[in-house]
Amino acid sequence: MSKPEEALIDRLTLRPEVREKARVLLRLVHSTTGPGTGYDIGEAKTGLPAICAYIASKRYVLSAPRRRVLLLEILIS
């Protein structure tokens, strides 16, 4: 994973758990969509960090009280 991809995931994810899941997903996607795999996505790979961050955040479901705490953390920072 390149430094720009890591930085993008860092900016898109607030929670460390989501950030780690996004990085795991991105490594998996890179290994299955690279040149020679038969699934090369070419220039479309620039959107992969954002997509992985989105999927990771959807998989990490927060309960209602935790959402309020997260919202407060966002507003404070």
CORKAGI-V81989 format. One record per residue. RES is the residue in one letter. PHI is phi in whole degrees, -180 to 180 (* if undefined). Layout:
<<RES/PHI> <RES/PHI>>
This chain:
<<M/*> <S/-81> <K/-61> <P/-62> <E/-67> <E/-63> <A/-64> <L/-66> <I/-63> <D/-61> <R/-73> <L/-86> <T/-119> <L/-95> <R/-89> <P/-59> <E/-64> <V/-69> <R/-60> <E/-66> <K/-63> <A/-65> <R/-66> <V/-62> <L/-61> <L/-64> <R/-62> <L/-63> <V/-65> <H/-61> <S/-73> <T/-104> <T/-122> <G/-77> <P/-59> <G/89> <T/-89> <G/89> <Y/-126> <D/-66> <I/-102> <G/59> <E/-72> <A/-68> <K/-67> <T/-65> <G/-90> <L/-61> <P/-59> <A/-66> <I/-66> <C/-65> <A/-64> <Y/-64> <I/-63> <A/-63> <S/-69> <K/-71> <R/-74> <Y/-92> <V/-84> <L/-102> <S/-73> <A/-57> <P/-62> <R/-67> <R/-63> <R/-65> <V/-63> <L/-62> <L/-62> <L/-64> <E/-62> <I/-66> <L/-67> <I/-74> <S/-79>>
